[in-house]
Amino acid sequence: MLLRAKILLTLIVASGGLSLYLFRGGASGDWIYFSVYLVAVLLSSGMKVGMPNSDGTMSVNFPFIFLGIIQLSPMQALLLAMMSVLAQCRFKVLKPFTLVQIVFNVSNVITATALARVTYSELFARHIAIAPSLTCAAVVYFLANTIPVALIIAWDLREAPYTMWRNNFTWYLPFYLVGAMLAFAADIIGERFGWLTSLLLIPMVYTIFRAYNAQMAIIRDREQHAIDTEELHLRTIEGLAMAIEAKDQNTHRHLMRVRVYVSELGKMLKLEHSMMQALLTASFLHDIGKLAVPEHIINKPGKLTFEEFEKMKIHPVVGADILERVRFPYPVVPIVRSHHEAWDGSGYPDGLKGTDIPIGARLLSVVDCFDALASERPYRKPLPLNEAMDLVRSKAGIHFDPEIVALLDANYLQLEEMARQQIHDMAPLNVDLVIARGLAPGAGFAPTQAESIAAEKNSKIREAAGNHQNSLNLIAAASREARTIFELGQVLGSSLSARETSSMMSTQLRLLIPFNCFAVYIRQDEFLTTQYMDGELARAFTSQLVPMGEGLSGWVAENQRPIINGNPTVEPHYIVETGLFTATSSAISIPLFNLDGSVLGALSLYAEGNAAFHKDHLRILQATESKFSLSLQNALRFRSAESDANVDHLTQLGNMRHFFQKLDAQIEIAQLSMQSFALVVCDLNSFKAVNDRHGHLVGNDLLKLVAKEFRQCCRDQDTVVRMGGDEFVFLFPAMDGASTAACADMLEKAVQRACIDLKLYNDVSVSIGLASYPADGENAEQLLGVADRKMYRSKRAFHGSRSTDERSAVLEPVVAV
């Protein structure tokens, strides 16, 4: 509880105690009246009515408290109020009151009753009629009773006290006034017809209680129906938004961001409630019409053709038609239909202009465009926020409402931060599901690719039948194409190198298809790696991984669909700073397939010209895809097998077969360049003790860590392999024996780090033997023999020194040079 709340609680308790003290001598009233009113108060304390527009309730015993203020002594009136509060804290409560809460409520009501009694007595003593006196007393009772409660609750909830009091307690005043008037009526009846007649107040209160509860039940049902209807609309909106997300994964975050932007801007524009509801709904559903647009058009990583754009333009109309059937109670449909209209009348679908466009649509179109520019799209990279705002600002008065653009310009940085915070933990729709049950239905046969190509050729031949010269050109082109494809099929099977196979493909395709960059991508898990790239503009791309589904090539590989005249600059590994390609450049890409039908990768050609590729180029690529993919698979399998033959499977270092290949090549280089190099043989001391003490699995782990440390100690041009057991061999090009001797300490520390990682504190060290070319030999056998003998001499020296001194925890390396 806050300090100020504690202070208020103390003051209320003190005022309640003071009220009891001040009125302690005024208990000379009629105790029969008091007993009857006490029974009525206790019985009516359980009859509670709900307040309109609030979750609060109040008991109907307050008319009897006012009757006690009129007819009983001050002390009896306070006791009656006190007993009524105690009864309310015990009867029909959802949650038991704590002792502090009970003391506060009792003290608060005693104080309010005392002030109401003083107010009534003072006014009545001044010869003011009983009705207005009692009315003023009811107002004082209301203020004294509700204000402290509102303060305590508001401070606890960290809300504004006045707002809390106004929203939740002002409804109590009419009930207190009615209760005061009922008490006045009962008092008049008692004076005229006898005291017992005033007890008719009890059935009157009960009747009013039942009637009010019945009416409130009807109101609650209507309110609940309205809430259920609104929740139904919200669930419908969520369902439709999820449908959009299932169609286009990029749309979901866009919709969430747009919703945040339009909500805040709508508040700044002080739009009425129905328009705000419509705007928030439309922010989620304005793109629902894209369900009628083919997915490959929505996610196409390039410019849309005229026909594709015509198809895309239907989505506002289709979306409005879908939402018309929902019958929202606010104007969602006009916003969705008109969110692509332009301020100057050049938009679609109806060509509305200026303020004829609904305010919601004008606001949504500005925000929609701004967020689309600042978000990544399949057809282009995202713009920085300031550049996106500059572009939107340049369209003010042309496409967009200038007033809304100015408002967005003044607040977009704050709105962006709000949007990021609200969607930070948003979970996307899970569509990566596998359904195990259910058999595939029977299906008819689709036309084969060859039949489609033949049909396209026949169509072109028919179109060219009226032009003899054109026919001759087509025949010559077809002959050249057939010869080139035949030659390509011959050469592709002649190489087991993936790089050479790709180079052959590039060379042959250049005769038929103009391009500035040729790229082959191979799939590895959820990424594409650049297997081969050449061409005069190949430097426009890096060799970094391309995530599946991203960029032009990633989209082709994931969707298994070709694309023609896409935008090269959307590739994730494109280097923007080179400027070698622009948004008007062209790209053509096809998926490559394995024999089992899975995706092997993608083949992409890039050209700096606009619309550089046409359907014949796509047909040629598709005609050669199967042969190229098969040759590429064979080359990759051969490379993998060759790599496995040269790799030690435990440490993933090279083996001795790999080492001898490197050593022979280094001897040839040294003979031509007259350079020296060094060969080092390394053996782990006390490795057998590790196996005996901790087991062979720990020994294997130690070998893996030592191999990892040795690899990190080497330069790029150095070679380290596992000779066998716990022996390793190093090849250091362009290094003599004197320089290599300094490596002993480096290798010793590498072994120590590996032992520490495994928490081994044995005396594991290294024995090293070194041979230098040409001083110690001129061929592989001589060099390896010299290094091996020196290593064994140092190992014998290690064992001799160990027998004389067992106190050393880690031995210094013994090196024979």
C-alpha positions in Angstrom: 0.0 0.0 0.0 1.3 3.5 -0.9 2.2 5.9 1.9 -0.6 8.3 0.9 -3.1 5.4 1.0 -1.9 4.5 4.5 -2.2 8.1 5.6 -5.8 8.3 4.3 -6.7 4.9 5.9 -5.4 6.3 9.2 -7.4 9.5 8.9 -10.6 7.6 8.1 -10.2 5.2 11.0 -9.5 8.2 13.3 -12.5 10.1 12.0 -14.8 7.1 12.6 -13.5 6.7 16.2 -13.9 10.4 16.8 -17.5 10.3 15.5 -18.3 7.5 18.0 -16.6 9.5 20.8 -18.5 12.7 20.0 -21.9 11.1 19.9 -21.3 8.7 22.8 -23.8 10.5 25.1 -26.7 10.6 22.7 -28.0 7.1 22.9 -31.3 8.0 24.6 -33.6 7.0 21.7 -36.3 4.5 21.3 -34.6 1.1 21.4 -37.7 -0.6 20.0 -37.3 1.5 16.8 -33.6 0.7 16.7 -34.2 -3.0 17.1 -36.8 -3.1 14.3 -34.6 -1.0 11.9 -31.6 -3.2 12.8 -33.4 -6.3 11.8 -34.5 -4.6 8.5 -30.9 -3.5 7.9 -29.5 -7.0 8.5 -32.1 -8.6 6.2 -31.7 -6.1 3.4 -27.9 -6.2 3.5 -27.8 -9.3 1.3 -30.0 -7.6 -1.3 -27.4 -6.0 -3.6 -28.0 -4.3 -6.9 -25.5 -3.7 -9.7 -24.5 -0.3 -10.8 -24.9 0.7 -14.5 -21.7 0.9 -16.5 -19.8 -0.5 -13.5 -18.9 -3.8 -11.9 -19.8 -2.4 -8.4 -22.8 -3.2 -6.3 -24.6 -1.6 -3.4 -27.0 -2.9 -0.7 -30.5 -1.6 -0.5 -30.3 -1.1 3.3 -29.5 2.6 2.9 -33.2 3.8 3.2 -33.2 2.4 6.7 -30.0 4.2 7.6 -31.6 7.5 6.5 -34.7 6.6 8.5 -32.4 6.1 11.5 -30.9 9.5 10.9 -34.4 11.0 11.1 -36.0 9.1 13.9 -33.1 7.7 16.1 -30.5 9.3 18.3 -27.1 10.1 16.7 -25.4 7.1 18.5 -28.1 4.7 17.4 -27.9 6.0 13.8 -24.1 5.3 13.9 -24.6 1.9 15.4 -27.2 1.1 12.7 -24.8 2.2 9.9 -21.9 0.2 11.5 -24.0 -3.0 11.7 -25.1 -2.6 8.1 -21.5 -2.4 6.9 -20.5 -5.5 8.9 -23.4 -7.4 7.4 -22.5 -6.3 3.9 -18.9 -7.5 4.4 -20.3 -11.0 5.4 -23.3 -11.6 3.1 -23.0 -12.5 -0.6 -19.4 -11.5 -1.0 -17.2 -12.9 -3.9 -14.0 -12.5 -1.9 -13.6 -12.4 1.9 -12.8 -9.0 3.3 -9.5 -8.5 5.2 -9.5 -7.1 8.6 -8.0 -3.8 7.3 -10.7 -3.6 4.7 -13.5 -4.2 7.2 -12.1 -1.5 9.6 -11.8 1.0 6.7 -15.3 0.4 5.5 -16.9 0.6 9.0 -15.0 3.8 9.8 -15.8 5.3 6.4 -19.6 4.7 6.8 -19.6 5.8 10.4 -17.9 9.1 9.3 -20.4 9.5 6.4 -23.4 8.8 8.6 -22.1 11.3 11.2 -21.7 14.0 8.6 -25.1 13.3 7.1 -26.7 13.5 10.6 -25.0 16.8 11.4 -26.0 18.2 8.0 -29.7 17.1 8.5 -29.8 18.4 12.1 -28.3 21.8 11.2 -30.6 22.4 8.2 -33.7 21.2 10.0 -32.8 23.4 13.0 -32.8 26.4 10.6 -36.4 25.5 9.8 -35.6 24.1 6.4 -38.2 21.5 5.3 -37.4 17.8 6.0 -37.3 16.8 2.3 -34.5 19.3 1.2 -32.7 18.7 4.5 -32.7 15.0 3.9 -31.6 15.5 0.3 -28.6 17.5 1.3 -27.8 14.9 3.9 -27.9 12.2 1.2 -25.5 14.2 -1.0 -23.1 14.6 1.9 -23.4 10.9 2.7 -22.7 10.1 -0.9 -19.5 12.3 -1.1 -18.1 11.2 2.2 -18.7 7.6 1.5 -17.4 7.3 -2.1 -14.5 9.8 -2.3 -12.2 7.9 0.1 -13.0 4.6 -1.5 -12.2 6.0 -5.0 -8.9 7.5 -3.8 -7.8 4.1 -2.3 -8.7 2.1 -5.4 -7.2 4.7 -7.8 -3.9 4.9 -6.0 -3.7 1.1 -5.9 -4.4 0.8 -9.6 -2.1 3.8 -10.5 -5.1 5.6 -12.1 -6.4 9.2 -11.9 -8.7 9.5 -8.8 -11.2 11.9 -10.3 -11.6 9.7 -13.4 -12.0 6.6 -11.3 -14.6 8.4 -9.1 -16.5 9.8 -12.1 -16.6 6.6 -14.0 -17.5 4.2 -11.2 -19.2 6.0 -8.3 -21.3 8.9 -9.7 -24.1 6.3 -10.4 -24.5 5.8 -6.6 -25.9 9.4 -6.1 -29.4 8.7 -7.7 -29.8 5.6 -5.5 -28.9 7.5 -2.4 -31.4 10.3 -3.3 -34.2 7.7 -3.9 -33.3 6.0 -0.6 -33.6 9.4 1.2 -37.0 10.0 -0.4 -38.2 6.6 0.6 -37.1 7.3 4.2 -38.9 10.6 4.1 -42.1 8.9 2.8 -41.9 6.3 5.6 -41.5 9.0 8.2 -44.5 11.0 6.9 -46.6 7.8 6.9 -45.5 6.9 10.4 -46.5 10.3 11.8 -49.9 10.3 10.2 -51.0 6.7 10.5 -48.8 5.3 13.3 -45.3 4.1 13.7 -46.0 0.5 12.7 -47.4 1.7 9.3 -43.9 3.1 8.5 -42.8 -0.6 8.4 -44.4 -0.7 5.0 -41.0 0.6 3.8 -39.7 -3.0 4.0 -42.0 -4.4 1.2 -41.6 -1.2 -0.8 -37.8 -1.6 -0.7 -38.1 -5.3 -1.6 -40.5 -4.6 -4.5 -38.2 -1.9 -5.9 -35.2 -4.2 -5.4 -36.9 -7.0 -7.4 -38.1 -4.7 -10.2 -34.7 -3.1 -10.5 -32.9 -6.4 -10.6 -35.3 -7.7 -13.3 -34.7 -4.6 -15.4 -30.9 -4.8 -14.8 -31.0 -8.4 -15.9 -32.6 -7.4 -19.2 -30.0 -4.7 -19.6 -27.1 -7.1 -18.8 -28.4 -9.6 -21.3 -28.5 -6.8 -24.0 -25.0 -5.7 -23.0 -23.7 -9.3 -23.1 -25.3 -9.8 -26.5 -23.6 -6.6 -27.8 -20.3 -7.9 -26.4 -20.8 -11.3 -27.9 -21.6 -9.7 -31.3 -18.5 -7.5 -31.1 -16.4 -10.5 -30.1 -17.9 -12.4 -33.0 -16.8 -9.6 -35.3 -13.3 -9.6 -33.8 -13.0 -13.4 -34.2 -14.2 -13.1 -37.8 -11.5 -10.4 -38.3 -8.9 -12.6 -36.8 -9.9 -15.6 -38.9 -9.9 -13.6 -42.1 -6.5 -12.1 -41.2 -5.2 -15.6 -40.5 -6.4 -16.6 -44.0 -4.5 -13.8 -45.5 -1.4 -14.9 -43.6 -1.7 -18.4 -44.8 -1.7 -17.1 -48.3 1.1 -14.6 -47.9 3.5 -14.9 -45.0 4.9 -11.5 -45.6 1.5 -9.8 -45.1 1.0 -10.6 -41.5 3.6 -8.3 -40.0 2.6 -5.6 -42.5 -1.0 -5.8 -41.3 0.0 -5.6 -37.6 2.2 -2.6 -38.2 -0.4 -0.8 -40.3 -3.0 -1.4 -37.5 -0.7 0.4 -35.0 -0.1 3.3 -37.3 -3.7 3.9 -38.3 -4.9 3.5 -34.7 -2.6 6.3 -33.4 -3.1 8.6 -36.4 -6.9 8.1 -36.2 -6.8 9.3 -32.6 -4.8 12.3 -33.6 -7.4 13.1 -36.3 -10.1 12.7 -33.6 -12.2 10.3 -35.8 -15.5 9.3 -34.3 -15.8 5.9 -32.7 -17.6 4.1 -35.5 -14.9 5.3 -38.0 -12.1 4.2 -35.7 -13.7 0.7 -35.4 -14.0 0.6 -39.2 -10.4 1.8 -39.7 -9.0 -0.8 -37.3 -10.9 -3.6 -38.9 -9.9 -2.4 -42.4 -6.3 -2.2 -41.4 -6.4 -6.0 -40.8 -8.6 -6.9 -43.8 -7.8 -4.4 -46.6 -5.7 -7.1 -48.4 -8.2 -10.0 -48.0 -9.0 -9.7 -51.7 -5.5 -11.0 -52.4 -7.0 -14.5 -51.8 -8.3 -14.2 -55.3 -4.8 -13.4 -56.7 -2.5 -16.3 -57.6 0.3 -16.7 -55.1 3.1 -16.6 -57.7 1.9 -13.1 -58.6 1.8 -11.9 -55.0 5.3 -13.2 -54.2 6.9 -12.6 -57.6 10.4 -11.2 -57.0 10.3 -8.9 -60.0 8.1 -6.4 -61.9 4.6 -7.6 -62.8 3.6 -7.9 -66.4 0.5 -5.9 -67.7 -1.6 -9.0 -67.4 -0.4 -9.8 -63.8 -1.0 -6.2 -62.7 -4.5 -6.4 -64.1 -5.1 -9.5 -62.0 -3.6 -7.7 -58.9 -6.0 -4.7 -59.3 -9.0 -6.8 -58.5 -8.1 -7.3 -54.8 -9.8 -4.1 -53.5 -13.1 -5.0 -55.2 -12.9 -8.7 -54.2 -12.1 -7.7 -50.6 -15.0 -5.3 -50.4 -17.3 -8.0 -51.8 -16.1 -10.5 -49.2 -16.6 -8.0 -46.3 -20.0 -6.9 -47.6 -21.3 -10.3 -46.6 -20.0 -9.9 -43.0 -22.3 -6.9 -42.5 -20.1 -5.0 -40.1 -21.9 -2.3 -38.0 -19.4 0.3 -39.1 -18.2 1.4 -42.6 -15.4 -1.1 -43.3 -16.4 -1.9 -46.9 -15.9 1.7 -48.4 -12.4 1.8 -46.8 -11.3 -1.5 -48.2 -12.7 -0.8 -51.7 -11.1 2.7 -51.9 -7.7 2.2 -50.2 -6.0 2.3 -53.7 -7.7 5.5 -54.8 -5.5 8.5 -55.5 -5.9 12.1 -54.3 -5.7 13.3 -58.0 -8.2 10.7 -59.2 -5.7 8.4 -60.9 -6.2 5.5 -58.6 -8.4 2.4 -58.8 -11.1 0.9 -58.9 -13.5 3.8 -59.1 -11.2 6.8 -59.8 -12.4 8.8 -56.8 -10.7 12.1 -56.2 -9.9 14.3 -53.1 -12.3 14.3 -50.3 -14.7 12.0 -52.2 -12.4 9.3 -51.0 -13.5 8.1 -47.5 -11.2 9.6 -44.8 -10.5 6.0 -43.6 -9.3 5.0 -47.0 -7.1 8.1 -47.4 -5.5 7.4 -44.0 -5.0 3.7 -44.8 -3.5 4.3 -48.2 -0.8 6.6 -46.8 0.2 4.2 -44.0 -0.1 1.2 -46.3 2.3 2.7 -48.8 4.8 4.0 -46.2 5.0 0.6 -44.4 5.3 -1.3 -47.8 8.2 0.9 -48.7 9.9 0.4 -45.4 9.3 -3.4 -45.4 11.1 -6.1 -47.4 9.2 -7.3 -50.4 10.0 -10.2 -52.8 10.5 -7.6 -55.6 12.8 -5.1 -53.8 14.8 -4.4 -50.7 13.3 -2.3 -47.8 14.0 1.4 -47.8 15.3 3.2 -44.6 12.5 5.0 -42.8 13.6 8.5 -43.8 13.8 7.6 -47.5 10.4 5.9 -47.3 9.0 9.0 -45.7 10.6 11.2 -48.4 9.0 9.2 -51.1 5.6 9.4 -49.5 6.0 13.1 -48.9 6.8 13.6 -52.6 3.4 12.0 -53.5 1.4 14.4 -51.2 -1.3 16.1 -53.2 -0.8 13.6 -56.1 -1.6 10.2 -54.6 -2.1 11.1 -50.9 -4.1 13.5 -48.7 -1.5 16.3 -47.9 -2.9 16.7 -44.4 -2.5 13.1 -43.5 1.0 12.9 -45.0 2.0 15.9 -42.9 0.7 14.2 -39.8 2.5 11.0 -40.5 5.7 13.0 -41.3 5.6 14.6 -37.8 5.0 11.3 -35.9 6.4 8.4 -37.9 9.5 7.8 -35.7 7.4 7.5 -32.5 4.8 5.3 -34.3 7.5 3.1 -35.7 8.8 2.4 -32.1 5.3 1.6 -30.9 4.8 -0.8 -33.8 8.0 -2.6 -33.1 7.2 -3.0 -29.5 3.7 -4.4 -30.2 4.8 -7.0 -32.7 8.1 -8.1 -31.1 6.7 -11.3 -29.6 4.1 -12.0 -32.3 3.9 -15.7 -33.2 3.3 -16.4 -36.9 0.8 -18.8 -38.3 2.1 -22.4 -38.3 1.6 -23.8 -41.8 4.5 -26.3 -41.8 2.2 -29.2 -40.9 2.3 -32.9 -42.0 -0.9 -34.9 -42.1 -0.1 -38.6 -41.9 -3.6 -40.0 -42.6 -5.5 -39.9 -45.9 -4.6 -41.4 -49.3 -4.0 -39.3 -52.4 -7.0 -39.3 -54.7 -6.7 -40.5 -58.3 -5.7 -37.8 -60.8 -5.6 -37.4 -64.5 -2.4 -37.0 -66.5 -1.2 -33.4 -67.0 0.6 -32.5 -70.2 4.3 -33.3 -70.0 6.9 -30.6 -70.4 7.9 -32.0 -73.8 4.3 -31.8 -75.0 4.1 -28.2 -73.7 7.3 -27.3 -75.5 6.1 -29.0 -78.7 2.7 -27.1 -78.5 4.6 -23.8 -78.1 6.8 -24.6 -81.1 3.8 -25.5 -83.2 2.1 -22.3 -82.3 5.1 -20.3 -83.3 5.4 -22.2 -86.6 1.8 -21.4 -87.4 2.3 -17.7 -86.6 5.3 -17.6 -88.9 3.7 -19.4 -91.8 2.8 -16.2 -93.6 6.3 -14.9 -93.6 8.8 -16.9 -95.7 11.9 -15.0 -94.5 10.9 -15.3 -90.9 10.4 -19.0 -91.4 14.0 -19.3 -92.7 15.2 -17.4 -89.6 13.3 -19.7 -87.3 14.7 -22.7 -89.0 18.3 -21.5 -88.8 17.8 -20.6 -85.1 16.2 -23.9 -84.3 19.1 -25.7 -86.1 21.7 -23.7 -84.1 19.8 -24.4 -80.9 19.5 -28.1 -81.5 23.3 -28.4 -82.3 24.3 -26.4 -79.2 22.0 -28.4 -76.9 23.3 -31.7 -78.4 27.0 -30.6 -77.8 26.1 -29.5 -74.3 24.7 -33.0 -73.6 27.9 -34.5 -74.9 30.3 -32.4 -72.9 28.4 -32.4 -69.6 28.9 -36.1 -69.0 32.7 -35.9 -69.5 33.6 -34.2 -66.3 33.4 -35.2 -62.6 34.2 -31.7 -61.4 31.3 -29.6 -60.3 33.1 -26.4 -61.2 34.1 -27.7 -64.6 30.6 -28.9 -65.3 29.2 -25.5 -64.4 31.8 -23.8 -66.6 30.9 -25.9 -69.6 27.2 -25.1 -69.0 28.0 -21.4 -68.9 30.1 -21.5 -72.1 27.5 -23.4 -74.1 24.5 -21.3 -72.9 26.3 -18.1 -73.8 25.9 -19.1 -77.5 22.1 -19.1 -77.1 21.3 -16.7 -74.3 22.9 -13.3 -73.6 23.8 -12.7 -70.0 26.3 -10.8 -67.9 26.5 -13.2 -64.9 26.0 -17.0 -64.7 25.3 -18.5 -61.2 24.7 -22.1 -60.0 23.3 -22.5 -56.4 23.2 -25.7 -54.5 20.8 -26.4 -51.6 22.2 -27.2 -48.2 19.4 -27.6 -45.6 17.5 -24.2 -45.6 20.1 -22.3 -47.6 21.5 -22.0 -51.1 25.3 -21.9 -51.5 27.0 -20.4 -54.5 28.5 -23.4 -56.3 29.8 -21.5 -59.3 29.6 -18.0 -60.6 31.2 -16.3 -63.6 30.6 -13.4 -66.1 31.9 -9.9 -66.4 29.4 -8.7 -63.6 29.9 -11.6 -61.2 31.6 -9.2 -58.8 28.2 -7.7 -58.1 27.4 -10.7 -55.8 29.1 -12.1 -52.7 29.5 -15.8 -51.8 27.3 -15.6 -48.7 24.5 -18.1 -48.1 21.0 -17.4 -49.6 18.1 -18.4 -47.4 15.5 -20.6 -49.0 12.5 -18.5 -50.1 14.4 -15.2 -50.0 15.5 -13.2 -53.1 14.9 -14.3 -56.6 16.9 -17.6 -56.6 15.7 -18.5 -53.1 12.1 -18.0 -54.2 12.6 -20.2 -57.3 14.2 -23.0 -55.3 11.5 -23.0 -52.6 8.5 -22.7 -54.9 10.0 -24.9 -57.6 8.8 -22.5 -60.3 10.9 -20.6 -62.8 10.9 -16.8 -63.1 11.7 -14.6 -66.0 12.9 -11.0 -66.1 13.0 -10.7 -62.3 15.0 -8.0 -60.4 18.6 -9.1 -59.7 19.0 -6.5 -56.9 16.6 -8.4 -54.6 19.1 -11.2 -54.2 20.3 -11.2 -50.5 23.9 -11.5 -51.6 23.8 -8.6 -54.1 26.2 -5.8 -53.3 24.2 -2.6 -53.7 27.3 -0.4 -53.6 28.6 -1.8 -56.9 25.6 -0.4 -58.8 26.2 -3.0 -61.5 22.6 -4.0 -61.6 19.5 -1.8 -61.1 15.8 -2.4 -60.6 15.4 -2.3 -64.4 17.9 -5.1 -64.9 16.8 -8.6 -65.7 17.2 -12.1 -64.3 16.0 -15.5 -65.3 16.1 -18.5 -62.9 15.0 -22.1 -63.0 15.0 -24.8 -60.2 17.4 -27.7 -60.5 16.1 -31.1 -59.4 17.5 -34.3 -58.0 16.5 -37.7 -59.4 14.0 -38.2 -56.6 12.2 -34.9 -57.5 13.6 -32.9 -54.6 15.2 -29.5 -55.2 19.0 -29.6 -55.9 19.4 -25.9 -56.2 18.8 -23.1 -58.8 20.4 -21.9 -62.0 20.2 -18.1 -62.5 21.3 -15.8 -65.3 21.6 -12.0 -64.8 21.6 -9.3 -67.5 22.0 -5.6 -67.0 19.5 -4.8 -69.7 15.7 -4.3 -69.3 13.5 -7.4 -70.2 16.6 -9.1 -71.6 15.1 -12.6 -71.5 12.1 -14.1 -73.2 10.2 -17.4 -73.3 12.6 -19.1 -75.7 15.4 -18.5 -73.2 13.3 -20.1 -70.5 12.5 -23.0 -72.8 16.2 -23.6 -73.5 17.1 -23.6 -69.8 14.3 -26.0 -69.0 15.3 -28.3 -71.9 18.9 -28.6 -70.5 18.0 -28.7 -66.8 17.7 -32.5 -66.4 21.1 -33.2 -68.1 22.9 -30.5 -66.2 21.3 -31.5 -62.9 22.3 -35.1 -63.4 25.9 -34.2 -64.3 26.1 -31.8 -61.3 24.8 -34.5 -58.9 27.4 -37.0 -60.2 30.2 -34.4 -59.8 29.0 -33.5 -56.2 28.9 -37.2 -55.3 32.4 -37.8 -56.7 33.7 -34.8 -54.7 32.0 -36.0 -51.5 33.5 -39.5 -52.0 36.9 -38.1 -52.8 36.7 -35.9 -49.7 35.7 -38.8 -47.5 38.7 -40.8 -48.8 41.0 -38.1 -47.6 39.4 -37.4 -44.2 40.0 -39.0 -40.8 36.5 -39.7 -39.5 37.3 -39.2 -35.8 39.1 -35.8 -35.9 37.8 -34.6 -39.3 41.4 -33.8 -40.2 43.1 -35.0 -43.3 44.6 -38.5 -43.3 48.0 -39.7 -44.6 46.7 -40.1 -48.1 45.7 -36.5 -48.1 49.1 -35.6 -46.5 51.2 -37.3 -49.1 49.2 -35.5 -51.9 50.0 -32.2 -50.2 53.6 -33.1 -49.5 54.3 -34.2 -53.1 52.8 -31.0 -54.4 54.9 -28.9 -51.9 58.1 -30.7 -53.0 57.4 -29.8 -56.6 56.7 -26.1 -55.7 59.9 -26.0 -53.5 62.0 -27.4 -56.3 60.8 -24.8 -58.8 60.9 -21.8 -56.4 64.0 -22.9 -54.4 62.1 -22.4 -51.2 62.4 -24.4 -48.0 59.5 -25.9 -45.9 59.3 -27.8 -42.7 57.6 -31.1 -41.7 56.7 -31.8 -38.0 55.7 -35.1 -36.5 53.9 -34.8 -33.1 53.0 -37.5 -30.6 51.0 -37.1 -27.4 52.8 -38.3 -24.2 50.8 -40.2 -21.6 47.8 -40.6 -23.9 47.6 -44.3 -22.9 47.2 -43.3 -19.3 44.1 -41.2 -20.3 42.5 -44.2 -22.0 43.4 -46.5 -19.0 42.1 -44.1 -16.4 39.0 -42.5 -18.1 38.2 -44.9 -20.9 38.5 -44.8 -24.7 35.5 -42.5 -25.2 37.2 -39.7 -23.2 40.4 -40.5 -25.2 38.5 -40.0 -28.4 37.1 -36.7 -27.1 40.6 -35.6 -26.3 41.9 -36.4 -29.8 39.0 -34.4 -31.3 39.8 -31.3 -29.1 43.5 -31.6 -29.8 42.8 -31.7 -33.5 40.6 -28.7 -33.2 43.3 -26.8 -31.3 46.0 -27.8 -33.8 43.8 -26.6 -36.7 43.4 -23.2 -35.1 47.2 -23.0 -34.6 47.8 -23.4 -38.3 47.9 -20.7 -41.0 45.7 -20.9 -44.1 48.5 -22.5 -46.2 49.5 -25.0 -43.5 48.4 -28.6 -43.3 47.8 -30.8 -40.3 46.7 -34.5 -40.5 46.3 -37.4 -38.2 48.9 -40.0 -38.9 47.2 -42.6 -36.7 46.6 -43.2 -33.0 47.8 -40.1 -31.1 50.3 -39.0 -33.8 49.8 -35.9 -36.0 51.8 -34.5 -38.9 52.2 -30.8 -39.8 53.4 -29.3 -43.1 54.6 -25.7 -42.9 55.3 -24.2 -46.4 57.9 -21.4 -46.7 59.3 -22.1 -43.2 62.7 -23.3 -42.1 63.7 -25.4 -39.1 64.7 -22.5 -36.9 61.3 -20.8 -37.4 59.4 -24.0 -36.8 61.1 -24.7 -33.4 59.0 -21.8 -32.0 55.9 -23.8 -32.8 56.7 -26.4 -30.0 55.4 -24.1 -27.3 52.3 -23.3 -29.3 51.5 -27.0 -29.8 52.1 -27.7 -26.1 49.7 -25.0 -25.1 47.1 -26.3 -27.6 47.2 -29.7 -25.9 46.9 -28.1 -22.4 43.8 -26.2 -23.5 42.2 -29.4 -24.8 42.9 -31.1 -21.4 41.5 -28.2 -19.5 38.3 -28.3 -21.6 37.8 -32.0 -20.7 38.9 -31.3 -17.0 41.9 -33.7 -17.4 44.9 -32.9 -15.3 47.1 -35.8 -16.3 50.7 -35.3 -17.5 49.6 -35.1 -21.2 52.3 -33.3 -23.3 53.8 -33.5 -26.7 57.0 -35.0 -28.3 57.9 -33.3 -31.5 60.3 -34.2 -34.4 61.1 -31.8 -37.1 62.6 -32.1 -40.6 63.4 -29.3 -43.0 63.6 -29.4 -46.8 66.1 -29.7 -48.4 68.5 -30.0 -45.4 67.0 -33.2 -44.1 65.9 -34.8 -47.3 64.6 -34.2 -50.8 61.7 -36.6 -51.0 58.7 -37.5 -48.8 60.2 -40.8 -47.4 63.4 -39.1 -46.3 61.7 -36.1 -44.7 59.1 -38.2 -42.8 61.8 -40.7 -41.7 64.0 -38.0 -40.2 61.1 -36.3 -38.4 59.9 -39.6 -37.1 63.3 -40.6 -35.6 63.7 -37.3 -33.9 60.2 -37.5 -32.5 61.0 -41.0 -31.0 64.3 -39.7 -29.5 62.4 -36.9 -27.8 59.8 -39.3 -26.6 62.5 -41.5 -25.0 63.9 -38.5 -23.4 60.5 -37.6 -22.0 60.1 -41.0 -20.3 63.6 -40.7 -18.9 63.0 -37.3 -17.3 59.6 -38.5 -16.0 61.1 -41.3 -14.1 63.4 -38.9 -12.2 60.8 -36.3 -11.4 57.1 -37.2 -10.9 56.2 -34.0 -9.1 55.6 -31.9 -12.3 51.9 -31.7 -13.2 52.4 -30.5 -16.7 55.8 -31.3 -18.4 57.6 -29.0 -20.8 57.7 -30.2 -24.4 60.8 -32.2 -25.5 61.8 -31.2 -29.0 64.4 -32.8 -31.2 65.6 -30.5 -34.0 
